[in-house]
């Protein structure tokens, strides 16, 4: 009988990048709904593994822009939603979540989030 090896879920070795979570809040301004971001209450600084993927070129309104994307690996948190954003504390840049955060192997140990820079482009 052949032995089957189970590969253990491994967290990144170093989670040294500090980020802050901001929650999305919809506010009505002169009859229109506007999205604002506020710091999550009593939320500590989150340490993660932050890796940029390089930029993607796109044409928007006749202008060539560069969209920066990155991957964030962190310990699992169930309060992170696709409408939220992260602030990279090293430089203050804002990163919006793309799609749904991935709960790796549904084990509630590690979360992988794909984000894009909220700053627009070059």
KOLMAR-508906 format. One record per residue: y, x, z of N, C-alpha, C, O in turn; residue in three letters; residue number from 1. Coordinates in steps of 0.02 Angstrom, whole numbers, padded with zeros to 5 digits. Layout:
N
      n.Y      n.X      n.Z     ca.Y     ca.X     ca.Z      c.Y      c.X      c.Z      o.Y      o.X      o.Z   residu   num
        Y        X        Z        Y        X        Z        Y        X        Z        Y        X        Z      ALA   NUM
...
This chain:
122
      n.Y      n.X      n.Z     ca.Y     ca.X     ca.Z      c.Y      c.X      c.Z      o.Y      o.X      o.Z   residu   num
   -00059    00042    00000    00000    00000    00000    00062    00044    00000    00067    00093    00038      UNK     1
    00108    00027   -00042    00168    00068   -00050    00220    00050    00003    00233   -00009    00016      UNK     2
    00248    00101    00034    00299    00090    00085    00366    00078    00051    00384    00111    00003      UNK     3
    00401    00030    00076    00467    00013    00049    00520    00040    00097    00519    00026    00157      UNK     4
    00565    00079    00069    00619    00106    00109    00678    00058    00109    00697    00032    00057      UNK     5
    00705    00047    00167    00765    00006    00172    00824    00052    00179    00828    00094    00224      UNK     6
    00870    00044    00134    00930    00085    00137    00978    00052    00186    00995   -00007    00179      UNK     7
    00999    00090    00234    01046    00064    00284    01116    00060    00255    01136    00102    00215      UNK     8
    01152    00009    00274    01221    00002    00253    01262    00055    00288    01263    00059    00349      UNK     9
    01296    00096    00248    01335    00151    00277    01409    00137    00271    01434    00119    00217      UNK    10
    01443    00144    00326    01515    00139    00325    01544    00205    00302    01512    00257    00309      UNK    11
    01604    00204    00273    01635    00268    00253    01641    00314    00313    01652    00292    00369      UNK    12
    01633    00379    00300    01634    00427    00355    01701    00430    00390    01704    00432    00451      UNK    13
    01755    00428    00351    01821    00433    00382    01863    00373    00362    01871    00358    00303      UNK    14
    01888    00339    00411    01935    00285    00399    02000    00306    00431    02014    00291    00490      UNK    15
    02041    00343    00394    02101    00374    00422    02166    00345    00396    02220    00365    00419      UNK    16
    02163    00299    00348    02224    00271    00320    02244    00210    00360    02204    00164    00370      UNK    17
    02306    00209    00384    02331    00154    00425    02364    00101    00381    02406    00117    00339      UNK    18
    02343    00038    00391    02373   -00018    00356    02388   -00074    00405    02363   -00074    00461      UNK    19
    02430   -00120    00384    02448   -00178    00424    02436   -00240    00383    02452   -00241    00323      UNK    20
    02409   -00292    00413    02395   -00355    00379    02455   -00402    00385    02484   -00409    00438      UNK    21
    02474   -00433    00329    02525   -00485    00330    02495   -00549    00304    02460   -00550    00254      UNK    22
    02509   -00605    00339    02483   -00670    00321    02534   -00707    00277    02594   -00700    00287      UNK    23
    02508   -00745    00229    02551   -00784    00185    02570   -00850    00219    02528   -00883    00249      UNK    24
    02635   -00867    00214    02660   -00930    00241    02701   -00963    00187    02746   -00933    00159      UNK    25
    02685   -01026    00171    02724   -01063    00122    02780   -01100    00156    02769   -01138    00203      UNK    26
    02842   -01089    00132    02902   -01118    00161    02937   -01159    00107    02943   -01137    00049      UNK    27
    02961   -01218    00125    02997   -01259    00077    03071   -01240    00078    03103   -01244    00130      UNK    28
    03097   -01219    00020    03167   -01199    00014    03198   -01241   -00042    03177   -01236   -00100      UNK    29
    03247   -01282   -00025    03281   -01327   -00071    03232   -01365   -00116    03242   -01369   -00176      UNK    30
    03181   -01393   -00086    03134   -01435   -00122    03078   -01398   -00157    03032   -01430   -00183      UNK    31
    03079   -01333   -00159    03026   -01294   -00191    02989   -01252   -00139    03019   -01229   -00090      UNK    32
    02925   -01245   -00149    02884   -01205   -00103    02890   -01131   -00121    02880   -01112   -00179      UNK    33
    02905   -01091   -00071    02911   -01019   -00081    02864   -00984   -00033    02859   -01003    00026      UNK    34
    02830   -00932   -00057    02782   -00895   -00015    02817   -00836    00018    02850   -00796   -00015      UNK    35
    02810   -00831    00084    02836   -00775    00122    02777   -00744    00159    02726   -00775    00171      UNK    36
    02787   -00681    00178    02734   -00645    00215    02761   -00625    00283    02816   -00599    00289      UNK    37
    02720   -00637    00335    02739   -00619    00403    02683   -00577    00433    02624   -00585    00415      UNK    38
    02700   -00532    00478    02650   -00492    00512    02605   -00537    00553    02628   -00584    00586      UNK    39
    02540   -00524    00551    02492   -00562    00590    02507   -00550    00664    02517   -00493    00685      UNK    40
    02508   -00603    00704    02525   -00598    00774    02472   -00558    00813    02412   -00566    00803      UNK    41
    02496   -00515    00857    02454   -00474    00900    02400   -00436    00862    02346   -00423    00888      UNK    42
    02415   -00419    00800    02366   -00385    00759    02378   -00310    00762    02432   -00287    00746      UNK    43
    02328   -00271    00781    02337   -00199    00785    02338   -00167    00716    02323   -00201    00666      UNK    44
    02353   -00105    00713    02350   -00067    00652    02276   -00061    00632    02232   -00050    00674      UNK    45
    02262   -00070    00568    02194   -00067    00542    02184    00002    00509    02225    00023    00469      UNK    46
    02130    00035    00526    02113    00098    00494    02059    00085    00442    02010    00051    00455      UNK    47
    02070    00114    00383    02024    00099    00327    02017    00160    00283    02048    00212    00294      UNK    48
    01975    00153    00232    01967    00202    00179    02002    00173    00118    01980    00122    00092      UNK    49
    02057    00204    00095    02099    00178    00042    02093    00223   -00019    02111    00282   -00015      UNK    50
    02068    00196   -00075    02059    00237   -00135    02093    00202   -00194    02078    00144   -00209      UNK    51
    02139    00237   -00226    02171    00209   -00285    02126    00219   -00345    02087    00266   -00349      UNK    52
    02131    00172   -00392    02090    00175   -00453    02130    00199   -00513    02103    00203   -00568      UNK    53
    02192    00214   -00502    02234    00231   -00559    02267    00168   -00585    02252    00113   -00563      UNK    54
    02311    00176   -00631    02349    00119   -00655    02319    00087   -00717    02280    00118   -00753      UNK    55
    02337    00024   -00727    02318   -00013   -00787    02381   -00030   -00825    02429   -00055   -00795      UNK    56
    02382   -00016   -00889    02441   -00032   -00929    02437   -00104   -00953    02384   -00127   -00974      UNK    57
    02494   -00139   -00949    02497   -00208   -00972    02566   -00221   -01001    02615   -00190   -00981      UNK    58
    02569   -00269   -01047    02633   -00289   -01076    02652   -00356   -01045    02614   -00405   -01049      UNK    59
    02710   -00358   -01013    02734   -00419   -00980    02806   -00430   -01000    02849   -00388   -00988      UNK    60
    02820   -00488   -01031    02887   -00504   -01056    02914   -00450   -01103    02973   -00433   -01101      UNK    61
    02870   -00424   -01145    02891   -00373   -01193    02901   -00303   -01165    02923   -00258   -01201      UNK    62
    02885   -00294   -01101    02893   -00228   -01069    02824   -00201   -01051    02781   -00238   -01028      UNK    63
    02816   -00137   -01060    02754   -00103   -01040    02760   -00086   -00966    02806   -00050   -00946      UNK    64
    02713   -00111   -00926    02714   -00097   -00854    02648   -00065   -00834    02597   -00072   -00868      UNK    65
    02649   -00031   -00778    02589    00000   -00749    02572   -00038   -00685    02613   -00043   -00640      UNK    66
    02511   -00064   -00682    02488   -00100   -00623    02442   -00054   -00584    02388   -00035   -00609      UNK    67
    02461   -00036   -00523    02420    00006   -00481    02368   -00036   -00445    02385   -00088   -00417      UNK    68
    02306   -00014   -00445    02252   -00048   -00409    02219    00001   -00362    02220    00061   -00372      UNK    69
    02188   -00026   -00309    02154    00015   -00259    02098   -00025   -00228    02094   -00086   -00234      UNK    70
    02053    00010   -00194    01999   -00021   -00156    02006   -00001   -00083    02017    00057   -00066      UNK    71
    02000   -00051   -00039    02004   -00039    00033    01936   -00055    00064    01909   -00109    00053      UNK    72
    01909   -00007    00101    01847   -00019    00139    01865   -00016    00213    01897    00030    00236      UNK    73
    01843   -00067    00249    01859   -00071    00320    01803   -00106    00358    01757   -00134    00328      UNK    74
    01808   -00105    00424    01762   -00144    00464    01774   -00218    00451    01830   -00238    00437      UNK    75
    01721   -00258    00455    01725   -00328    00437    01774   -00367    00481    01775   -00358    00542      UNK    76
    01814   -00410    00450    01858   -00457    00484    01855   -00522    00445    01861   -00523    00384      UNK    77
    01845   -00577    00481    01839   -00641    00447    01906   -00676    00437    01909   -00730    00407      UNK    78
    01961   -00646    00461    02026   -00679    00455    02065   -00657    00393    02121   -00680    00383      UNK    79
    02037   -00614    00351    02072   -00589    00292    02057   -00637    00234    01999   -00648    00216      UNK    80
    02110   -00665    00205    02105   -00714    00151    02135   -00686    00087    02175   -00640    00090      UNK    81
    02117   -00714    00029    02144   -00690   -00035    02220   -00697   -00041    02251   -00662   -00082      UNK    82
    02251   -00740   -00002    02323   -00749   -00006    02362   -00698    00036    02424   -00695    00031      UNK    83
    02328   -00658    00076    02361   -00609    00120    02379   -00546    00082    02361   -00537    00023      UNK    84
    02414   -00501    00115    02431   -00436    00086    02428   -00382    00139    02428   -00397    00199      UNK    85
    02425   -00320    00117    02423   -00263    00162    02485   -00220    00151    02512   -00216    00095      UNK    86
    02509   -00189    00205    02563   -00140    00201    02532   -00072    00217    02503   -00062    00270      UNK    87
    02539   -00025    00170    02515    00043    00181    02568    00079    00223    02624    00090    00200      UNK    88
    02551    00097    00284    02600    00123    00331    02626    00192    00314    02679    00212    00338      UNK    89
    02590    00230    00274    02612    00297    00256    02676    00295    00214    02719    00338    00223      UNK    90
    02682    00246    00170    02742    00243    00127    02775    00175    00125    02826    00166    00091      UNK    91
    02748    00125    00160    02778    00059    00163    02764    00016    00101    02794   -00037    00094      UNK    92
    02719    00038    00057    02706   -00001   -00004    02665   -00064    00013    02626   -00065    00060      UNK    93
    02676   -00116   -00027    02644   -00181   -00017    02588   -00189   -00068    02596   -00173   -00127      UNK    94
    02530   -00214   -00045    02472   -00222   -00088    02444   -00292   -00080    02425   -00312   -00026      UNK    95
    02442   -00330   -00136    02415   -00397   -00137    02340   -00395   -00150    02315   -00353   -00187      UNK    96
    02303   -00442   -00120    02231   -00446   -00128    02215   -00479   -00195    02245   -00530   -00213      UNK    97
    02168   -00449   -00232    02144   -00478   -00295    02076   -00509   -00281    02030   -00474   -00259      UNK    98
    02068   -00572   -00295    02003   -00605   -00285    01986   -00613   -00211    02030   -00611   -00168      UNK    99
    01922   -00622   -00198    01899   -00632   -00129    01874   -00567   -00099    01842   -00527   -00134      UNK   100
    01889   -00554   -00035    01860   -00495   -00002    01784   -00499   -00001    01756   -00553    00008      UNK   101
    01751   -00441   -00009    01679   -00439   -00013    01648   -00420    00054    01661   -00366    00080      UNK   102
    01608   -00464    00081    01569   -00451    00141    01504   -00418    00118    01459   -00452    00095      UNK   103
    01500   -00351    00124    01444   -00313    00095    01378   -00335    00127    01369   -00334    00188      UNK   104
    01332   -00355    00083    01265   -00378    00102    01265   -00434    00153    01214   -00447    00186      UNK   105
    01320   -00469    00161    01327   -00526    00207    01305   -00508    00279    01276   -00549    00314      UNK   106
    01321   -00446    00298    01300   -00422    00364    01357   -00422    00415    01346   -00407    00474      UNK   107
    01417   -00439    00394    01475   -00439    00438    01488   -00371    00471    01508   -00366    00529      UNK   108
    01476   -00318    00432    01490   -00250    00457    01545   -00216    00418    01587   -00182    00447      UNK   109
    01545   -00225    00351    01594   -00190    00310    01625   -00239    00260    01591   -00284    00233      UNK   110
    01689   -00230    00249    01727   -00272    00203    01757   -00228    00149    01787   -00177    00164      UNK   111
    01750   -00249    00086    01781   -00213    00031    01830   -00260   -00002    01813   -00316   -00022      UNK   112
    01893   -00237   -00009    01947   -00278   -00037    01978   -00240   -00095    01995   -00182   -00088      UNK   113
    01985   -00274   -00151    02020   -00245   -00208    02092   -00270   -00206    02104   -00330   -00198      UNK   114
    02140   -00224   -00212    02211   -00242   -00206    02250   -00213   -00265    02228   -00167   -00299      UNK   115
    02309   -00243   -00277    02354   -00216   -00327    02424   -00210   -00296    02442   -00248   -00251      UNK   116
    02461   -00163   -00321    02528   -00150   -00294    02572   -00210   -00307    02574   -00238   -00362      UNK   117
    02609   -00231   -00255    02652   -00289   -00261    02721   -00269   -00285    02765   -00312   -00291      UNK   118
    02731   -00205   -00299    02797   -00181   -00318    02816   -00191   -00390    02870   -00170   -00411      UNK   119
    02774   -00222   -00430    02790   -00233   -00501    02763   -00177   -00544    02702   -00169   -00548      UNK   120
    02805   -00139   -00575    02782   -00086   -00619    02838   -00037   -00633    02892   -00042   -00604      UNK   121
    02825    00009   -00678    02874    00061   -00694    02924    00036   -00745    02969    00073   -00765      UNK   122
